[in-house]
Amino acid sequence: MITRTLPLTVVARCVNGGIAESPRAHAQGYENRRFVPTSARRALPAGLLLYGFALFLLMTGTALAQFSTRSKYAGGQISQYGYMYNYYLPPTASTPWRPAWSPDGREIAFSMSGSLWKIKIGETTAHELTANKTYDSSPAWSPDGRWIVYTAEDGQGINLMLLNVASGDSTPVTQGDQLNVDPAWSPDGRTLAYVNNSSDGSFHLYTRVFENGRFGEATRITEPHSFGRPRLYFSPNDDHIQPTFSPDGREIILVSNRGITLGSGAIWRAPLGPDVMAKATRILREETLYRTRPKWSPDGKRILYASHRGSQFTNLYVYPVHDGEPLQLTRDDWDHFDPAWSPDGEWIAYISNQHGGSELRLLRTFGGTDEKVEIARRVHRRPMGKIEVFVHDAATGKPTPARIYMNASDGRTYAPASAFHRIAARAAKEDFFHAEGHFVVDVPVGELVLEAAKGTEFWPAQAKIKVAPDGVTRVVLELKRMTSMKALGWWSGSDHVHMNYGGNFRNTPEYMRFEAEAEDLDHIGWKIANKDNRVFDTQYYQGSPLHPLTDGQHLVSVGQEYRPAWYGHISFINLKKHLISPFTTAYEDTGIASLYPSNTDMFRLARQQGAIGGYVHPWTGEISMRSEYRGAQAYPVDAALGSFEYLEVMTNADRHAATSRVWHRSLNCGFKVTASAGEDSILNLQATPIIGSARLYAHLGSKLTWEGWLDAIRKGRTFVTNGPLLQLTIDGEMPGGEIRLPAAGGSVTVSAKLESIVPLETLELMFNGKVIESIPLGGDGRKAVFERKIAVTGSGWFTLRTAGRGIQHPIDDSFPVAETGAVYVYVGDRPIQSKADAEYFAKWIDDLTRLWSGYPYWRSDREKQHVLAQFAEARKVYERQIR
């Protein structure tokens, strides 16, 4: 709580005051839903109660403020940019990134809170250099000290800008919706090198001549080149990134994945000129994902760079420019990014995430001094004010953590230094951060829109505020609960969460749990996993499936995602002895390139220690041989063999549309596969799905226990959602239950209920995967209650499904959707089976058998025959239904 005297106090209270009306969109069939752009958005319930001296607007109806969104590159809507946006492109943070020394070595420029800043060595006051509507980063100071080229990200892409340091004015260097990054000056200040993404999606080096304060036309100095075949997580087209000039300006060093299967590339040295790779020499093979950022030393003898070299953490290294062995400079259990030599070569500025977020540090090249650059005061270029925000639970009046959205008067989001500034990367592309029930942050004066959201059971609360200069505006946002699923015995969880995965932040179990609490999430299904040759967070698995942070209100489980390149990713819950190695298979150019062992083998090994498992983020788009069943390729094998318990039916809306079709076919074949969910969030990335944005609800009754959670998964007592809340019973049986009817059939009583914080279009009762009843919606598409008797003449299963249209804030997905687990009805002694669906899966196995029989990296015929025998065994299960 702030206790010091403040020059101005503005107080308001914002609480949901009802449901905002919005026009119903035209209904469409679920199978035909597609991604709807950000502009086709949202209506929120909100109200505002004012008292004291208030400069606020009541926000109701359809005229609610919208939040600024990032470009198509954020978070991988274009697939090849998913990892690049987080590991390579300029980050946005409330703390420092991308340091650059002034030519005289007296100051460092860096990015922070969306602007460029500078600070003098030995001082603690930072001065803002830019104050734009863009998110500015990656300063490159010209050798004469008069200019800084920097990156500026808006809702279209990232462009380069030229800052006149004396006047503070900026002019565009590049324009458009592409990515322009990695600016680097030649030592004479006459040439700028940078990186641009071309029309084929690959990255190339360009140069521009600089004369009389202006840049000339761009010249590409790398040529398109193909690896010749697809690469895991990388396209066939080679990338060329992160240039640095030699001290004499005649050569460059760059990073390129030319001829390399995994990773962002090796370090190459080449004479400056056209088609530099034609004369380039590879001087160091590296796999580090975009973190390398080599810098040629002022003496011309060494390269400074960052590398993980197979470990969890990125450290700093030096390497001779001709050849030799890397020398490690830092040896810490956290990351070290963005290294930069001082002009005299005596110091290295870099970014550390030792304490979670980023901090600017100085490392002396000898002697061991490693010190934080303290920023005690910020001097802004424009008038600023301060907002103090309290987020309360309306029912209790107590502070509650929540997700915070903000549009300041410049269209940007400002987060406290203690928060992770994130981007909702699934679909919405909105900036946000999680906060405790109280936070304070500096923002530009003028109109500001603020919102708090909390999971799927609370109405969001939004306020529009006038921020005055030099004062403090106090706001209370009260979150009103729409419903309580726990009161009905349903507990929420995401079973696909990664804590650390090579990103900018250094997350901890405590902070991850705080974020889950901000999303009203009861269970965190944390998964340890590999990324290429690294495996993250293994130190947190101690031979028990539960982390010590587990208590009566929250479960924190530690499991594993096993990530083979071809079979499909799978996860394990309740590992009681050890993790399952080697964490992946079929990685080309590694010692585990073979397709042996199979996923079947790994499921069976996990079961030996009491674990259960399932396939995760299975499919999107077409599922056929044309796409090589890309996703969970081996799913029909393990479904037939009973190798697993669950399927991640909800990773996101688009994957649900594809995955649910396969899940329904499985149910039609009589396989009782539990519907699970998890958004595959990576909680040390800047752009990632919001934790809990795809969640399952499991019915445990009145108490949250680990055994109860496992029992619910085993028995199918679940529903999956990215927002809407469903209830379904058939003759009183919830999902996972069974009803027995006589041989002649009979009728069952269907009871259904829907509640949602966003409007929906359809609510459908399904039997054996076919819609048999479209249920009318009330409450502006947010409510429905249904009860009816349904005649059943053959064995099958029921589910209840709902969906909306387009992005509906605050749900970070292409459209809102939910579906219950299956309730099974057996008529007489007839099993649930489908000849057509059995034929579909049998053909799938036949296609895979042909595909993998010719796989080139089996280590022996024994391995191949072992796996193919499992395929054959699974096919016989389907053959019995086909006859």
N, C-alpha and C positions, 0 to 999 in steps of 0.2 A: 504494500500500500504506500502511495506517495504521501508524505507528511509535510513536505516543505511548503512555504507560502507561494501561491501562484498568482500571477497578475490578472487572470481572467478565468472564471469558472463557468462553463456551460454544461448544464445537466439535462439529460433526457433519459427516458426509459422506453425501450422498444420491445413489444411482446406481440406474438401472433394474436390477431384479433378476429380471426375467421378464415374463410377460404376465399381466395381471390377468384373471381369469375374469369374464365377464358373460353373463347369459342372452341367448340369441339372440332377437331380435325376430321377430315373424311376418313372413315374406316377403310382398312385394307386387309387382305389376307396376310396371316403371319408369315407364311413361307415366302412372300414377295417383298418383305420389308428390306429396306436398304438404308445405308447411312444418309442422314439428312444434315446438311450443313448447319454451322453454328447459328446462322441467322434465323433458322426456323425454330425459335426457342420459346419458351418457358413462361409459365405464370406461377407466382409464388404467393402463398398465404402470408400476409404481413400486416402489421399495424403499428402505430406509434402513439404513445401517450406522452405528452409534454408537460413539464412544469418548470418553474424557475425561469431564467433568462434563456430562451430556446430559439435556435435558428435552424429549424428542422422542417422537413416536409412529410406529411402523412403519405404512406405508400400503400395503396390498395388497388384492387382491380387489375387490369391488364397492362397498366402503364408503369410497370416496375422497371427499375434500372437493370441493365445487363452488364456483365463483366467482360472486360477486354480479353481477347483470346490470342494465343500464340499462332505461329505459322504452321503449315502442314508438316514441317519437319519435326516438330516437337513430339518426342516420344515414339516416333516410328510409325505414324500413319502411312508414310512411305517406308516400306519395310527396311530398306538398306540403311536408313538413318536412325533406327531404333537405338542401337548402342552408340552410334556416333554422336547423337545429340547430347548424351550424358557423359561420354568419355572424351569427346573431342571438341565439340563446339563451345563457344564462350558461355560459361555458366552465369546464372543470375543468383546473387546472394546478398544478404544484408551485411556480409563480412567480406574481407578483401580477397581478390583473385587477380591473376595475370600481372605480376609486377614487371615494371620496365624502368631501368635506371636512366636518369638524366645524363647527358654526355659528360658533365663535370663531376658526376658521382655524388653530388650533394643531395639529390632528391630521388624519390621513387614515385612513379605514377602507377596507379593500379585501378581496378574496378571495384565498386562497392555500392550496394543499394541502387543498382541500375545506372550509375553515373561513373565518370572518371574522376579520380581524386589524385592529389599529390601530397607527399609529406616529406619534410626535411629530415635527413638523418640526424638522430639524436633528439628530435622534438616529438611531441605527442599530439599536435594539432594537424588535422588533415583538411585540405582546402579542395572544395569541389571545382572541377574544371569544366564539366558539361552538366547541363540540366535540361535534357531533351525529353520528348515523349517516347523515345526509343530506350531500349536497355543497352547501355554502352559498355564496352569491354575491350580487352586486348590492346592496350596502348603500345605504340611503337614510336619512340622518341627519335626525331631526326638528329643526325650527327652534329648539326649546328645549334640544336636546342630550340629552334624557332617553331617547330611543327610537331604535332603528334598525329599519326594515323591510327584510327581505332575502328572497331566494329560496332555497328548499331543494328540491333534486332528489333523488328516490328512484327506486325501480324502477317507479313508476306514472306519475309526472308531475313537475311543478314547482309548488310552492305558496309562498305568502307567509307569513313568520313575523315576529312582533314581538318584538324584543329589548329588555328593560329594561337599559339600559347600566349602571346602578348595581348591580343584583342579579345580572346575567348570565343571568337566566331568559328563556326564549323561550316564546311562546304562538302557536298557529295564527291566521292571519288568513283564509286560505282552506284548503279541504281537497278531496281528490278526485284524479282521474286526469287532470285537464286541465293546461294550461300557464297559469301566472299569473306575469307578469314585468313589468319596467320600473316599479317603484314610484317615485313622485315625490310629495313633500309640497307642499302649498300653503304660501305664505310665512307664514300665520298658524298653521300646524300643525293646522288643524281638518279638513282634507280630504286624503285620499290618492287619487291617480290611479294606475291600473295597467292592464295589458293582460291579457286572457283570450282563449283560443281558443274559439270558440263551436262548437255542434254541427255547423255546416256547414264547419268547418275554418278559417274566416276569423278574424281577430283584431280585437277591439273594445276600446275604452276604457271603463273603469268607474271610478266614484268611490265612496268610503266616508267617512262622517263619523266623526271621531275625538273622543271626549269621555271624560274620566275614565279614561284608559288603556284604552279599549275602542273597537272599530270597530263601526259600524252595518252595516246591510244594503247590499249592492252595488246601484248604480244604473248602468245602461248609458247612456253618453252619445254613442255612435255607433250608427247604424242600419245594418242589412244593405243592401248595394247591390251590384249586379252590373255588371260591364263589358259584359255582353251576349253574350260569346263567350269561348271558351278563349284564354288567353294563354300564350305560350311560357314554360315553367317556373313559371307562376303560374296559379292557378285564376281563374274568372270573378268570384268574390266578392272585393270590395275588402278590404284590410287597413288597420288604423288602429293605429299603434304609436308608442312612444317619446315620451310626453308630457312637456312641461316647462312650468311655470307662469311667467306674467309676474310681475315683482316686486310688483305690487299684487294679484295673485291673481285678477284678473278675466278673464284670457285664458289660453289655452294655445296652444302650438305643438306640432304633431305631424307624423308622417310617414304619408302614405297614398298608395297607388297608384291612387286614384280617377281614371279617365279616362286612365290611362297603360298603355301596352302592355308595356314592358320595365322591369325594375328594381323595387326595393321601394317606390319612391314619391317624391313631391315633398314639400317642406316647406310645411305649411299653418298659417295663423294663424286662430284662431276665438275668439269670446267663450265663456266657460265656461257650460254649461247643457245642456239636453237636445238631442239631435240636432245636435251641434256642426258637422257637415259641411254642414248646411243653410245656415249663415251663414259658412262658412269661406272664406278667400281664399288662393289658392295664391301663395306669395311666392318660391319658388325651385324650378324643375324640377330633379330629381336622379335619377340612375339607380343610385347607389351601393347595393350589395346589403346592406341592413340595418346598415351601418356608420355611418350619418349621425349618429345620437344628438345631435340639436340640444340646446343648453343656452342658455336665455335669460340674458343678462348681468345682473349685479346692478344696473347703471344703467338697464336696460330698453331700451337703444338697439341692442343687437347680438345676434346669434346666433353661438355657437361650435358648429362641427360638423366632421365628418370626411367626406372625399370623395376618390374616386380620379380623378374628372373625365377618364375615359378612359385613364388611365395604369395601369401595373402596380401602383403603390403608393398607399396611402391616406395623405393628409396632412391637416393641420388648416387650417381656414379660419374667417374671421369674415365676417359678412354683416349689413347693416343690416336691422332688422326691418320697415321699410316697403318698401324697394326699393333697388336699386343693383347693385353688382358685388361678387362675392366677392373677398376679399383672402386670399392664401395665406400661412400663418404658418410652415409647415415645408416644406422642399423636398428631401427625402431619398429615397434609393433603398431604403427599407424602410417599414414601415407604422406609422401612428400612430392608436391607437384610444382610445375611451372618454374623450373630453375632459371636464373638469369645471372650472368657474370656482372660484377661491377666493372666500370671502364678500366680500372687498374688491375683487375684480376685477383684482387685480394679478398673479396667478399662475394657471397652468393645470396641473392634474394630468392626466396621460395615460399610456397604455401604449404602449411601443415594442417591436418585435420585431427590433431592429437586430442582435442577437447570436443570433438563432434563436428562443429562447423569449421570454416576456414579461418586461418590466422596468418598474417604476414610475418615472416621470420628472416633473420640474417645469420648466415653461417660463415665463419671465417675459414678460409681455405687451409689454414694451418693454425694450430693452437687450441682448437676445441670449442671456441666461443660459438654458441648457438642461442640467439636471443630473440624474443618476440618484439616486434615493432608495436608498441602500445599506441592506441588511438583513443585518447581521452576526450577529445573535443573535435566536432565537425563544424567547419565554416562553410555554409551553403552559399550558392550563387543567387538564390531566390528566396523570397519570404517563406518561412516555415512556421508551422504550429505543431502542437503536440496533442495527440488524442490518448486518453486513458479509458480503457474499455473494460467493463465488467460483464462476464457472461454467467448468467444464473439459470438454474433449473427453476422454472416457474412454480412447480409444485412445492418445492422445499425452500426456495429463496437462497439456496446455497450455491457457491461457485461451482461451475462444471466445465471441464475441458471440452473444446469444440474445434471444428474446422472453420477457419476464418477466410472470407473473401473480402477484397477491397478494390475499389476504383478510386484512386486519388484524383485530384483536379487535372493532373497531367496524363491520366489514363493508366498509370502504373500501380503496381502493388508494392507496399512497403511493409517489411516484416521486422519484428524485433531481432536484435543480434543473437538472441538465444534460440531463435526458432529456425527450422529448416524451411527455407523458401522453396516451395515446390510448384510443379505444374501438373495439373490433372491430365495425364497423358493418354488415357484410354480413348477419349473422343472429345471432351469438352475443351481441352487446351487452355484452361483457366488457371491463373496463378492463385495459390492459396498457401496457408500455413496452419499448423495446429498450435493452439495456445491453451494455457491453463485458464482458469476463470478470471484472470486479470492480466492485462498487459498494457504497456505504454510504448508508443512509437512516434517518431517525428515524420510529418507528412507536409506536402506543399499546402499553402493556404487555398481556400476555395471550397467548392462542393466536393464532398467525399461520400461514396456509397459503401456501407459496411454491412456484412452479413455473417451470421453464425449459423452453422448447420451441424447436425449430430446424427449420423447414421440414418436409419430407415424408419425410426419410430417417433421422431421429434419433428414438429413443424419448424422450418427455418425461420429466423427472425432477421429483419433487414431494416436499416435506418439510412436516411439521407441527411447529411450533416454539413453545416457550414463551418469550416475550420478557419479560425481567426489567427492573425499573425501574433507570434510571441506569447500566445496563451495556451491554456490547456482546455480541451473540450472533453468532458466526461460523458460516457454513454453506458447505459445498462441494457444489454440484450438479454431477454428472457426467453428461454426455449421451453415451449409447451409440448408435453408429450401427447402424441396422437393416439397411441395405444401402448400396451405393455404385453409383449408376447411371453415374457417370463412368467407373468401371472397365469398364463395358460399352459405353462410347462415347456414352452419352446425357448431354447437358448441359441444365440447366434454365434457364428464363427466363420472365419476364413481359413480354409485348410491349405492355402498356397501362398505363403508369405516368406520372403527372403529378407534377412536383416542387412547383411553386408554382401556386396557383390561387385567390388571394384569401383564404386561410385565416388562422388565428391565428398560425401559426408562420412563420418565414422559413427555408426549407430551402436547403441547398446541395448541390452534387454530391457533396461528400465525405461529408456526413451521409447522403445517400440511399444511397450505396454501402455505408456502414456498416450501414444497416438491411437492405440486400439480403444482406450477409454474415451478419447475424444470422438471416436466413431461409434460408441455404444456397442462395442464388440466384446462378447463374453469369452471367446476362445481364439487364441492365435495359434494357427498351425504352421509353425516356423519350420522351414525346410533348408537343411544344409545341402549345398550343391556345388558342382564344379562350374567354372567358366574356362574352357579350354584346359590348360594344364594347371589351373589353380583350383583349390577347394577352400571355400570360405566358412568361417565360424566353427570349425571342427572343435576348437577348444571349449565350446559351450556344451558339447555332448559328453556327458559323464557316465554313460552306461544306464541312464534312466530316461524314459520318454518324457518326463516332466521337468521343467525348469523350476528352481526354487521360488520364483516369483508367483507361482501358482498359489491361489488361496480359494476361499469359498465363493468368491464372486468372479474370479477370472482363472481360466486355464491357459497356461503357456506351455505348449508341447514342443519338443524338439524332435523332428523327424528328418527325412531325407528325400530329396528329389534325385532320382537316378536318371541320367540324361543321355541315352544312346542316340547316335545321330540318325539311325534309320528305324529302329523298332517303334519308337515313340517314347516320350518321357513318361516315367511312372513315379509314384511317390509311396513312401512307407510311413506308417503310423505305428507307434508303440514298439519301436525297436528297444529291446531290453538288455542287449549285450554289447553290440558294436554296430558301427555304420557298415554299409555294404560297399565293398570295393569291387572294381576300380572306378566307380562313379560314372562310367560311361563306356561305350564301345563304338567301334566303327569310325574312329577319328583318323583320317588319312594322314600319312607321314608321321605316325606315332607307333609306339609299341603295342597299341590296342586297336589296330585297324580292323581286326577280324570282327565278324558278326557273332562270334562265340565269346562269352556265354549269351544265351538268349534272355529276353525278359522273363520267360517262363522259369528259367533257372533261378533268376534273381528273386522273383516272387516266392519261390519255394524256399530259398535260403532265408528270406525274411520271416516266413511263417515258422521256421524252426526256432526262432526266438520270440514267438508270440505276436509278431507284427501282422497288420493287415495292410492292403495296398490297393492301388488303382491307377488308371491312366489319367493324365492331366493335360490341360489345354489341347484336346485331341484334334479337332478339325475346324477348318473354315473353308467355305467354298465347296467346289466339287470334290466328291469322294469316289474316285474310280481309278482304273489303271492309267487313264489319261494323265492324272496327277500323281501317279504311283502311290495312291492312297496316302499322300504326304500328311504326316501328323502321327496318329497312333496306328502305324502300319500293322503291328502284330496283334491288334485288339481282338479280331475274331478268333485267333488261336487261343488266347488266354481266356476269352469268354467261354469258349467251348470246354476248355480244360478246367474251368473253375479256379483259375490261378489267383484271382483278385476279388475284392468285395465291392469296390465303388468305381464310378466314372465321374470325372469332373465335368458335369453337364453344363455348369455355368462358370466359364472363365470371363466371358463378356457376352454381350447380346449377339454379336455376329457369330461367335463360336457356338453359342447355344443353338442358334438356328440350324447350323450344320450338325452339331454333335447330337442334339436331341433326336434327329432322324435316325441316326445309327443306334442310339440308346433304345428308341422305340422298337427297332428291328430286333434288338437283343431281347427285350421283354417279350416280344412276339414268339421268340424261340424258347421261351420258358426260363430264361436266365434272370434270376432275381438280382439285378445290378442296382446298387444304391446310388441315388443321385447325390453327388457332392458338389462343392463349389469352392472357388478361391480365385482371386483376381490376378495371381502371379505378380504381386507388388514386390518391388525391390527397394527397400526403405533407406538405402543410402544413395539412391539416385535422385537427381533433381526432378526429372520428368518421369513419372511412374504412375500406374493406376493407384487410386486412393485405397489405403488398406480398408478392407471390408466392402469395397465397391462391388464385389461379387461374393455373396455369402450364402452359407447354408444355415438353416434353422434345424436343430435336432431336438426331438421331444425327449426330455429327461425327467419331466415331472418337477417337483418343487425344489430339488437340490441339484447343483452343478457339481458333478464328480467326473473324474476321468473314466472310471469303469462305466458310468452311465452314458458318457459320450461314445465310447467304443461300442457299447451295446446298441445304441441308437443307429450307428453306422452299419453294424452287422445286420440289423433287422430292418433297415430301410425306412426308419421313422424320420424322414427329412423332407424339406422343400428347399428349393434354390431360388435366389432372387438377386437382382441388382437394385431393388427398391421396393416394388409392390409386395404386400404381405398377404398370404393365402392361407386358408384353412379348408380342408376337405375331409369328410367322413363318408363312408359307404356302410350303411346299416350300423353306424357307430364306430366302425373301424377306421383308424387313421392310416396314413401312408405306411406301408410295410405290413399291414394287416391282411387277413384272408377271410373271405366269406365262402361258405359251402352251400350250394343250391342242389336240389334234387335233379335227377337226370333230365327231367322235362323242362328245367329252367324255372324261372320265377322273376320276381321283381325285387329291387333293392331301393332303399331310401338314400338319396344323395343330398347331402347338406354341404353348402359351400359359402364362404365369406371372403370378401376382398376389402382391404384398406390400403391406401396409398397416399404419399405426400405429393405425388404428381398425377396429372390426369392421364387416364388410359383410354384405349379404344375398344379392346376386345377382352372378353372373359369367356373361355371355352372349356366345356367338359369334353374330355376325350376318352374313347374306348378303343383299345388296341391301336392307338396312334391316329385315329380318325376323329374329327370333331363331330359329336352327336348332339350338342346343345350349345347355342350361343346365348349367353346370359346377359340381360340388360344391365347397364351400369347406371348408378345414381351418383349424387354428390359431385356433379361436374366431372364424372369419370373417375372418381376417387373411391367409390364405395359400391358394394353389392352384397346382397344376401339372397341365397337361393336354396330352395328345398323342393325336391320332386321325387316321385317314384319312377324308376326306369326299369323297363323289362329287359331281362338278360336271358338269352337262349343258348349261349355258348361260352366257354371259358375265356377269360381275358383279364384285362386290367384297366383301371381308371386312373387318369391324372387330371388335374385342373391347371389351365394355363391362361395367363393374361399378358397383354403387351400394349404398348403405346406407340406413338409415332414420333420419331426424331429425338434429338437431344433435349432432355427435360431437366434443366437445372433444378436441384444440385446433384443429379445423378450423372456420374462421369461415364457415359456409355452412349452408343449410337441410338438406342431407344430403350425404354424401360420394359422389363420382361421378368416373369417368374413362372415357375412350374413346380407342382408338388411331386413327391415321390409316388410310386404306384401303389394302389390298393388292388389286391388280387381277388378275382371271383372265379370259383371253380364250379362248373356244372357237372354233376355226377362225377364220374371218374375220368372225364376227358382232360387231358393236359392242355396247357397253353402252348401252342406250336403253330408255325407258319411255314408251309412248303416254300412259298416265294421268298421269304426272308432267309430261310436256310440255304436256298440256292444262291442268293446274293452273297452270303458269307462264304459258301463253298467256292464260288468263282473267285472271290477275293483271295482266298488261300491258294488257289491254283495260280493266280497271277503272281503272287509273292513267291511261290515255289519256283516259277520260271525266272523271275527277276533275280532272286538271290542264289539260285544255282550257278549263275554266271558271275557272281560277285568276285572281284579279282583278289581280295585280300584275306581269304580264308588261310589260316596257317597250316591246316592239314585237312585231308579228306575226312578224318574222324570227326573233326569239329563240324564240318558241313553236314555229314550224315546224322549227327546227333540232333542238330536243329531241324533238319528236314523231316526227321522222324516225328518230332513234336507237331509239325504242320500236318503230317499225315494222320496222326492220332486225333487231332482236332477236327480234321475234315470228316472223319468217320462219324463224329457226333452229329454233324449236319446231314450226312447221308441217311442216317436213321429217320430224320424228319422228312427228307425228300421222298423216300419210298412211299 
